[in-house]
Amino acid sequence: MQLAAAAVSTVALPLPPVFRPAPAAVPPNAYAGSGFPEPVPVVLRVNGQRHELSLEPRVTLLDALRETIGLTGTKKGCDHGQCGACTVLADGRRINACLTLAIMHEGEDITTVEGLAADGQLTPLQRAFITCDAFQCGYCTPGQLCSATALLAELHAGTASAASADVRRPRPRPFASEAEIRERMSGNLCRCGAYPNIVEAIRTVAAGADGSS
């Protein structure tokens, strides 16, 4: 009986207070919204139109074009800069939109596949892609067209490539060998394997055989 009474009295005793450190001060707006960096104002000029956006600093140019502006012609393929499906032009220079941040391109003229045609008229390159059947599923075609557009500008400017026999003296237009085109287009993959027709379409325009020159 004495042991039972002792046990009951022990259980009834109040427990000692447990020390809990005070929570650390939380910075203002630390948990606002999703908890990610706050959006910042970004102005992009795409296909000749000005777009005033509010984007998180980590948003890629590809996601800004597709998800915010609504230009879904630019495709997300590998999202690692390996396939070229997201190729767009920045001040005429081809870039992988998945590998660059939107905020890095303020003040530049961005051209997507939607901006290649003028006044509803296809460019000679676009017409050549159709004539030469230079696509099958078409998923990579927007990137191929943007990349090939920059390629033609490089040929016009006489810019050398790794396939040029003498980088100090590149062959002038209209010269564009298959090796030259394949080298300059090596960053754009076609899973359907339409490479011969893609090369033919570019050669046709480079040589002015379609009446573009």
PESULGI-V845657 format. One record per helix or strand of 3 or more residues. SS is the DSSP state (helix for helix, strand for strand). FROM is the first residue (numbers start at 1). TO is the last residue. If there is no record, write none. Layout:
ss=SS from=FROM to=TO
ss=SS from=FROM to=TO
This chain:
ss=helix from=2 to=12
ss=strand from=40 to=46
ss=strand from=49 to=55
ss=helix from=61 to=69
ss=strand from=87 to=90
ss=strand from=93 to=96
ss=helix from=97 to=99
ss=helix from=102 to=105
ss=strand from=109 to=111
ss=helix from=113 to=115
ss=helix from=124 to=131
ss=helix from=141 to=157
ss=helix from=178 to=184
ss=helix from=195 to=206
